[in-house]
Amino acid sequence: MKLATLALALGLASPAFAAAPLSVDFEKTWEFGEEVADTYAAQGVSFTNVLGLSNDADFTYFSSAPSPMGVAFVQLDGVTNTAAYLNVAAGVTGGLSFHFAGIDTATIKAYSGANGSGSLLGTINLGATGADFGTWNKTALYFSGTALSFDLTGTAGVAALDNISAVPEPSSVALLLAGGALLLARRRRG
């Protein structure tokens, strides 16, 4: 019984099951052209050259988005705005989950440093989902290490993002499941 309790306690104490360092759904009314910037600073999250975009009475931008009020969109001018980033002060370990809609292929990269600096930890290439941003897919970018930033430059003008969150580390999930299995086995014997 002591072993099962210890395994369960270790699983529940795992950092992956603590408050996630990243969970952003863009659910607010964004003014046209309004930057997301430090809107989520209280969560330790900041954006560079990323706009919030909301549906309004004049135009429905993303009618079938997972969170219907707002989404994120990168619009770079190529002169003053040449790169776009998502920075997470506490870092994200293991993976980043998100929904996307795109009219063309797009790329997101994970880096060990802020603003796309440090080591490249992982890359995901996203396929086009439709010409009208009407189809949304959920996916995850998995990587080794802790990412402090995600380069969103490769989504500029062609993909919208919504419901961005950290993915729990597989090892932590396995530890929690092992603890639960030990508890069940112990209860069945006793």
C-alpha positions as CSV (number, residue, x, y, z in Angstrom):
1,M,0.0,0.0,0.0
2,K,2.8,2.4,0.8
3,L,4.4,1.9,-2.7
4,A,1.1,2.6,-4.5
5,T,0.5,5.7,-2.4
6,L,4.0,6.9,-3.1
7,A,3.7,6.3,-6.9
8,L,0.4,8.2,-6.9
9,A,1.8,11.1,-4.9
10,L,4.8,11.4,-7.2
11,G,2.5,11.4,-10.3
12,L,0.3,14.1,-8.8
13,A,3.2,16.2,-7.8
14,S,4.7,16.1,-11.3
15,P,5.2,19.5,-12.9
16,A,3.1,18.5,-15.9
17,F,0.0,18.3,-13.7
18,A,0.7,21.6,-12.0
19,A,-1.0,24.7,-13.4
20,A,-0.1,24.6,-17.1
21,P,2.4,27.4,-18.0
22,L,0.5,28.1,-21.2
23,S,-3.2,28.1,-22.0
24,V,-4.5,30.9,-24.4
25,D,-7.8,30.9,-26.2
26,F,-8.0,34.5,-27.5
27,E,-11.5,34.9,-26.3
28,K,-12.0,38.6,-26.2
29,T,-13.3,41.3,-28.6
30,W,-10.2,42.4,-30.6
31,E,-10.2,45.7,-32.4
32,F,-9.2,45.3,-36.0
33,G,-5.3,45.3,-36.2
34,E,-5.0,45.1,-32.4
35,E,-1.8,43.3,-31.3
36,V,-2.0,40.5,-28.7
37,A,1.4,41.6,-27.3
38,D,1.2,41.4,-23.5
39,T,-2.5,40.6,-23.1
40,Y,-1.6,37.3,-21.4
41,A,1.3,38.7,-19.4
42,A,-0.3,37.5,-16.1
43,Q,0.2,34.0,-17.4
44,G,3.8,34.7,-18.4
45,V,2.9,34.7,-22.1
46,S,3.7,37.4,-24.6
47,F,3.4,37.7,-28.4
48,T,5.4,39.7,-30.9
49,N,3.7,40.8,-34.2
50,V,0.6,38.7,-33.6
51,L,-2.8,40.2,-34.0
52,G,-6.0,39.2,-32.3
53,L,-8.9,38.9,-34.7
54,S,-12.6,38.8,-33.8
55,N,-15.8,38.1,-35.7
56,D,-18.0,41.2,-35.8
57,A,-21.2,42.4,-37.4
58,D,-19.5,43.4,-40.7
59,F,-17.5,40.3,-41.3
60,T,-17.2,36.8,-40.0
61,Y,-13.5,36.0,-40.2
62,F,-13.4,32.5,-38.7
63,S,-16.9,31.1,-38.4
64,S,-16.0,27.7,-37.1
65,A,-13.0,28.5,-34.8
66,P,-12.8,26.3,-31.7
67,S,-13.2,29.4,-29.5
68,P,-15.8,31.5,-31.5
69,M,-14.9,35.0,-30.2
70,G,-11.3,35.5,-31.3
71,V,-8.2,33.9,-32.9
72,A,-4.6,34.8,-33.4
73,F,-3.2,35.8,-36.8
74,V,0.3,36.9,-37.9
75,Q,0.4,39.7,-40.4
76,L,3.9,40.9,-41.2
77,D,4.7,43.8,-43.5
78,G,8.2,42.6,-44.4
79,V,9.8,45.9,-43.4
80,T,9.2,46.7,-39.7
81,N,7.4,43.5,-38.8
82,T,9.6,40.7,-40.1
83,A,9.2,38.0,-37.5
84,A,6.5,36.8,-35.1
85,Y,6.9,35.0,-31.8
86,L,5.1,33.4,-28.8
87,N,7.3,33.7,-25.7
88,V,6.6,31.7,-22.5
89,A,8.5,32.9,-19.5
90,A,8.3,29.6,-17.6
91,G,8.9,27.5,-20.7
92,V,7.0,24.6,-22.2
93,T,8.4,21.1,-21.9
94,G,7.5,18.3,-24.3
95,G,4.9,19.8,-26.6
96,L,2.5,22.6,-27.7
97,S,-1.1,21.8,-28.6
98,F,-3.2,24.2,-30.8
99,H,-5.9,24.5,-33.4
100,F,-5.1,26.0,-36.8
101,A,-6.8,27.0,-40.0
102,G,-4.8,27.8,-43.1
103,I,-5.1,28.8,-46.7
104,D,-1.6,27.6,-47.4
105,T,1.2,25.6,-45.8
106,A,2.7,27.0,-42.6
107,T,5.5,26.3,-40.2
108,I,6.0,26.7,-36.4
109,K,9.3,26.2,-34.7
110,A,10.2,25.7,-31.0
111,Y,13.4,27.3,-29.6
112,S,15.2,27.1,-26.3
113,G,15.6,30.9,-26.0
114,A,13.3,33.9,-26.2
115,N,12.3,35.3,-29.6
116,G,13.5,32.4,-31.6
117,S,17.0,32.3,-30.1
118,G,19.0,29.4,-28.8
119,S,18.7,25.8,-30.0
120,L,16.0,24.7,-32.4
121,L,14.0,22.1,-30.5
122,G,11.4,21.1,-33.0
123,T,9.4,22.1,-36.1
124,I,6.0,21.3,-37.4
125,N,4.7,21.9,-40.9
126,L,1.0,22.6,-41.2
127,G,-1.0,21.8,-44.3
128,A,-3.6,24.0,-45.8
129,T,-7.1,23.4,-44.4
130,G,-9.1,25.5,-46.9
131,A,-9.4,28.7,-48.8
132,D,-11.8,30.3,-46.4
133,F,-10.3,29.5,-43.0
134,G,-13.5,27.5,-42.3
135,T,-11.8,24.2,-41.4
136,W,-9.9,23.9,-38.1
137,N,-7.5,21.1,-37.2
138,K,-6.0,20.3,-33.8
139,T,-2.4,19.2,-33.7
140,A,0.6,19.3,-31.5
141,L,4.3,20.2,-31.9
142,Y,6.4,17.7,-29.9
143,F,10.0,18.4,-29.0
144,S,12.8,17.5,-26.5
145,G,13.8,20.1,-23.9
146,T,12.1,23.2,-22.7
147,A,11.0,25.8,-25.2
148,L,10.9,29.5,-24.2
149,S,9.7,30.6,-27.6
150,F,7.8,29.6,-30.7
151,D,8.5,31.2,-34.0
152,L,5.2,31.9,-35.7
153,T,6.7,33.7,-38.7
154,G,6.0,30.8,-41.0
155,T,2.2,31.2,-40.4
156,A,2.2,34.9,-41.5
157,G,-0.9,35.7,-43.6
158,V,-1.7,32.0,-44.3
159,A,-2.8,30.5,-40.9
160,A,-4.9,31.4,-37.9
161,L,-4.3,29.9,-34.4
162,D,-6.6,29.2,-31.5
163,N,-6.6,27.4,-28.1
164,I,-2.8,27.2,-27.6
165,S,-1.8,25.1,-24.6
166,A,1.1,23.1,-23.1
167,V,1.0,19.3,-23.6
168,P,1.8,17.2,-20.4
169,E,5.1,15.3,-20.6
170,P,4.6,11.7,-21.6
171,S,6.8,10.5,-18.7
172,S,4.6,12.3,-16.2
173,V,1.5,10.8,-17.7
174,A,3.1,7.3,-17.5
175,L,4.0,7.9,-13.9
176,L,0.5,8.9,-13.0
177,L,-1.0,5.9,-14.8
178,A,1.5,3.5,-13.1
179,G,0.5,4.9,-9.7
180,G,-3.2,4.4,-10.5
181,A,-2.5,0.8,-11.7
182,L,-0.7,0.0,-8.4
183,L,-3.6,1.4,-6.4
184,L,-6.1,-0.7,-8.4
185,A,-4.0,-3.8,-8.0
186,R,-3.6,-3.4,-4.3
187,R,-7.4,-2.9,-3.8
188,R,-8.1,-6.0,-5.8
189,R,-5.8,-8.1,-3.6
190,G,-7.1,-6.6,-0.4
